Amino acid sequence: MWASRRGIPTRYVEGVAAFGDRIGAFRRRSGASPVVARTDVPADDAHALDEAIPDLDWRRLPPGTERTIFDAPSGPLARIALGPAEGPRVLLVPGATGSKEDFILMLPLLAAAGYRAESFDLAGQYESFAAGPRRLDPPRERYDERLFVDDLRAVLADGHSPVHVLGYSFAGTVAQLALREVPDRFASLTLLSCPPVPGQAFRDVKVIGRLSTVTTARQGASLMLWGLRNNLNRVPPGRLGFVRERFVLTRRESVDDIIALMMHTPDLRSVVTASTIPKLVAVGEHDLWPTELHAAHATAIGARLAVYPTGHSPCETAPHQLVRDMLALFEASGLRA
C-alpha cells in the first residue's frame, strides 16, 4: 500500500506519526507540561503571557493538530496543520537544526484567530530526514538552495493561495528566493531572525563573527551543534531534551550544507523591496546578529521591525507577541480571517 505517486510507503507515514506519539506519551509520563499558549486574552497582555510560559513538552502537539507526510520534490516531508481548512493559510518554515515543533505555541493562537497554520520539517531535518538530494530526479549530492526552494514552492502550491509566509533564520532566505520566483503565492512575508546581511552571513554575528571567516562550513556546523547540545543558550530542560533528541534523526550533512549556504547568502534586498506585500522583520534583542543590522535590513526592504526582549527564537519565547504583530501584518495585507 502506498501513500503517494512517488511511492512513499504508508508504513513510513504511520511510522513517523507513531514515533511522535510514543515520544509524547513518554514525556507525558515524565510530567512535562503540555502546550500552554493562551488564546483567550487581549493582545496587550502578550508580553506578560510570554513571560509566564513554563518549561513544557515540545513533542506534544496542540489538540486537533493534523499530522501528514507531504510528497515534496526532495522526498517525504513531515508536516503539521491546525485551524479551519478554509481559513487563510499561514506557513511557518523552520531553519537549520529546527523543526515544525518550534511553532507549537503559535499554532493555537493563529488557529483561534481563524487561520490555517501549517509547518513542516526541512529536507534532512528531524522527521523529514528521509528527504534529500539523492531522491531528486536526477539525484544530486548536496542540499542546495534549489532543493529547499523547490520544496517550499511545492508546499505553497498544495492548497489555496496566496499564503502568509514566515521564514525562520535560514528559511527566511529560502522564502525570499521563493518570493522572487512565485510572488503571486505570497500574501505577506515575515522574516524571523533571518540573516540581515548578504554574503558571509556569520561575519557579523556577535562575539564569534570574526572566527567564522576562518572556519569551514563543517567546522561552523560542529560549533553550532556543540553549543546546542551543551545548552549554551540556557534553555529549560524540556526544550533541551527535545533539541538533543532531534539530532538522532537530523542528517548531519544537511546541517553542513545549510551552514555552507549561509556563508554565501544571496543579496535579495532589491527583490523583496520591489514586492508590494506587507513585510515584517521580527527579532529578539539578543539575537545572533546586532539589532542595528536587522533595523537597517528592515528599512532597506520596506518592512516593519519588531524587536522582542528575547534571543534568536521568538517563536519559542515570545509567541504571543510575535503572533500579535503577524496578525496586524495580515490585516494590512487584506487577506485576513
C-alpha positions in Angstrom: 0.0 0.0 0.0 1.4 3.4 -1.0 0.8 6.9 0.2 1.6 8.9 -2.9 2.6 8.8 -6.6 6.3 8.9 -5.6 5.9 5.6 -3.7 6.2 6.7 -0.1 5.1 3.6 1.9 2.1 4.0 4.1 4.1 2.3 6.8 6.6 5.1 6.7 3.8 7.7 7.1 2.4 5.7 10.0 5.8 5.2 11.5 6.6 8.9 11.7 3.3 9.6 13.4 3.8 6.7 15.8 7.3 8.0 16.6 5.9 11.3 17.7 3.1 9.7 19.6 5.5 7.4 21.5 7.8 10.2 22.5 4.8 12.3 23.5 3.5 9.5 25.7 6.9 9.1 27.3 7.1 12.8 28.0 3.6 12.9 29.5 4.6 10.2 31.9 7.7 12.2 32.9 5.5 15.1 33.9 6.4 17.8 31.3 3.8 20.5 30.7 1.6 20.5 27.6 1.3 23.3 25.2 0.3 26.4 27.1 -0.4 29.1 24.5 -3.4 31.2 25.7 -6.0 32.2 23.1 -8.5 33.9 25.3 -6.6 37.1 26.3 -6.2 40.6 24.9 -3.2 41.3 22.7 -1.9 43.9 25.2 -1.2 41.1 27.6 1.1 39.3 25.1 4.3 40.2 26.9 3.1 39.0 30.3 1.9 35.7 28.8 5.2 35.1 27.1 7.0 35.8 30.4 4.7 33.2 32.1 5.5 30.3 29.7 6.7 27.3 31.7 9.0 24.5 30.7 6.9 22.3 28.5 6.9 19.2 26.4 7.8 20.3 22.8 6.8 16.9 21.4 3.2 17.3 22.4 1.2 18.9 19.6 -1.7 21.2 20.3 -5.1 19.4 20.4 -6.6 19.0 17.0 -3.3 19.3 15.1 -3.1 17.2 12.0 0.0 15.2 11.1 0.7 14.4 7.4 3.5 13.5 5.1 3.9 15.8 2.1 5.3 14.4 -1.1 7.9 17.1 -2.0 10.4 17.1 -4.8 13.1 16.0 -2.4 11.1 13.3 -0.8 8.7 12.9 2.2 8.4 16.0 4.4 6.8 15.7 7.9 4.0 18.3 8.1 1.5 19.6 10.7 -1.5 21.9 10.4 -4.0 23.4 12.8 -7.0 25.6 12.2 -10.0 25.8 9.8 -9.3 24.2 6.4 -11.0 27.2 4.7 -9.1 29.8 6.7 -6.2 31.8 5.1 -3.1 29.8 5.2 -0.1 30.7 7.4 3.1 28.7 6.6 5.8 28.7 9.3 9.1 27.4 7.9 11.8 26.4 10.4 15.6 26.9 10.0 18.7 24.8 10.3 18.5 22.1 13.1 14.9 23.2 13.7 11.6 21.6 13.1 7.9 22.2 12.9 7.6 21.9 16.7 9.4 25.2 17.0 6.0 26.8 16.3 3.7 24.7 18.6 3.0 27.8 20.8 2.0 29.8 17.7 -0.3 27.3 16.1 -3.2 27.6 18.5 -3.0 31.4 18.5 -3.2 31.6 14.8 -5.9 28.9 14.6 -8.0 30.7 17.2 -7.8 33.8 15.0 -9.3 31.9 12.1 -6.2 31.0 10.2 -4.9 27.6 8.9 -1.4 27.4 10.5 1.0 25.0 8.8 4.6 23.9 9.3 7.0 21.2 8.0 10.5 19.9 8.6 13.0 20.9 6.0 14.6 18.1 4.0 17.2 16.3 6.1 15.9 17.8 9.3 14.2 15.8 12.1 11.2 13.8 10.8 12.0 14.8 7.2 15.3 13.0 7.5 14.5 10.7 4.5 14.1 13.7 2.1 17.3 14.9 0.4 19.2 15.5 -2.8 19.6 11.8 -3.7 15.9 11.5 -4.1 15.7 14.2 -6.7 15.4 13.5 -10.4 18.2 13.4 -11.4 19.9 12.8 -8.0 22.3 15.4 -6.6 24.9 15.3 -3.9 24.2 18.5 -1.9 21.3 20.1 0.0 21.4 23.2 -2.2 19.2 26.3 -2.4 17.3 24.8 -5.4 16.3 21.9 -3.3 14.9 24.0 -0.5 13.2 26.5 -2.8 11.5 23.8 -4.9 10.2 22.1 -1.8 8.8 25.4 -0.4 7.2 26.1 -3.8 5.5 22.7 -3.7 4.2 23.2 -0.2 2.9 26.7 -1.2 1.1 25.2 -4.2 -0.5 22.4 -2.1 -3.6 24.4 -1.1 -5.3 27.7 -1.6 -3.1 30.8 -2.0 -1.8 33.4 -1.5 -0.2 32.4 1.7 1.2 34.3 4.7 4.8 33.0 5.0 7.2 33.1 7.9 10.8 32.1 7.3 12.9 31.4 10.4 16.6 32.1 10.2 18.0 30.2 7.1 14.4 29.6 5.9 14.0 33.4 5.7 16.5 33.3 2.8 14.6 30.4 1.2 11.4 32.3 1.5 12.8 35.4 -0.2 14.2 33.2 -3.0 10.7 31.7 -3.5 9.1 35.2 -3.4 11.3 36.1 -6.3 10.1 33.1 -8.4 6.4 32.9 -7.3 5.3 36.3 -5.9 1.7 35.5 -6.5 1.8 32.8 -3.8 2.7 35.3 -1.1 0.2 37.3 0.9 2.8 38.6 3.4 6.3 37.8 4.4 7.7 37.6 8.0 11.5 37.2 8.3 12.1 35.8 11.8 15.8 36.1 13.0 16.8 35.9 9.3 20.4 36.8 8.3 20.3 40.6 7.7 23.4 40.8 5.5 24.3 39.1 2.2 27.5 37.2 1.6 29.2 35.5 4.6 26.3 36.0 6.9 28.2 34.9 10.0 30.8 37.5 9.8 28.6 40.0 11.7 27.4 37.5 14.4 28.1 38.7 17.9 31.3 37.6 19.6 32.3 34.8 17.2 31.8 36.7 13.9 35.5 37.0 13.2 36.1 33.3 13.9 33.6 32.4 11.2 35.7 33.9 8.5 38.5 31.3 9.0 36.4 28.2 9.6 34.9 25.8 7.1 31.2 25.1 6.9 31.6 21.8 8.6 33.6 23.3 11.4 31.0 26.0 11.8 28.2 23.4 11.9 30.2 21.5 14.5 30.5 24.6 16.7 26.8 25.3 16.4 25.8 21.7 17.2 28.2 21.6 20.2 26.6 24.8 21.5 23.1 23.4 21.2 23.9 20.1 22.7 25.7 21.7 25.6 22.9 24.3 26.2 24.9 27.5 25.7 21.6 29.2 25.1 20.4 28.1 28.6 17.0 26.7 27.5 14.8 24.9 30.0 15.3 21.1 30.5 12.2 20.2 28.4 13.4 22.2 25.5 17.0 20.9 25.8 15.8 17.3 25.8 13.8 17.8 22.6 16.7 19.5 20.9 19.0 16.7 21.7 16.6 14.0 20.6 16.0 15.8 17.3 19.6 15.2 16.4 19.1 11.5 16.4 17.2 11.9 13.1 18.6 15.1 11.6 21.1 14.4 8.8 24.5 15.9 9.7 25.2 16.6 6.0 22.1 18.7 5.7 23.3 20.9 8.6 26.8 21.2 7.0 25.2 22.2 3.6 22.9 24.8 5.1 25.8 26.4 7.0 27.7 26.5 3.7 24.7 28.2 2.0 24.5 30.8 4.8 28.2 31.6 4.3 27.1 32.6 0.7 23.8 34.3 1.5 22.4 35.9 -1.7 21.6 39.6 -1.8 17.8 39.6 -2.2 17.1 43.1 -1.0 16.1 44.6 -4.3 13.7 41.6 -4.9 12.0 42.0 -1.6 11.9 45.8 -1.8 10.1 45.6 -5.1 7.4 43.4 -3.6 4.3 45.2 -2.5 3.1 42.7 0.1 3.4 43.7 3.7 6.7 42.6 5.3 7.8 42.2 8.9 11.3 41.7 10.3 10.9 40.1 13.7 13.9 39.6 16.0 15.0 39.2 19.6 17.2 42.0 21.1 19.7 39.3 22.0 19.7 37.7 18.5 22.9 36.3 16.9 23.1 39.5 14.8 23.1 43.0 16.2 19.7 44.7 16.3 21.0 47.6 14.2 21.7 45.3 11.3 18.2 43.9 11.4 16.9 47.5 11.6 18.9 48.5 8.6 17.7 45.4 6.7 14.0 46.2 7.6 14.5 49.8 6.3 16.1 48.6 3.1 13.3 46.2 2.1 10.4 48.4 3.3 9.5 46.1 6.3 8.2 46.9 9.7 10.6 46.0 12.5 9.6 44.2 15.7 12.1 43.6 18.5 11.3 41.4 21.5 13.1 41.1 24.8 14.5 37.6 23.9 17.1 35.8 21.8 17.2 34.0 18.5 13.9 32.1 18.9 11.0 34.5 19.5 8.7 31.7 18.1 9.5 29.8 21.3 10.0 32.5 23.9 7.7 35.4 22.6 4.9 33.6 20.6 2.1 35.8 21.8 3.9 39.0 20.9 5.0 37.6 17.5 1.5 36.4 16.6 0.1 39.8 17.7 2.4 41.5 15.2 1.8 39.0 12.5 -2.0 39.4 12.8 -1.5 43.1 12.3 0.5 42.3 9.2 -2.2 40.1 7.9 -4.8 42.8 8.4 -2.6 45.1 6.3 -2.4 42.5 3.5 -6.2 42.4 3.1 -6.1 38.6 3.4 -7.5 38.1 6.9 -9.6 35.5 8.6 
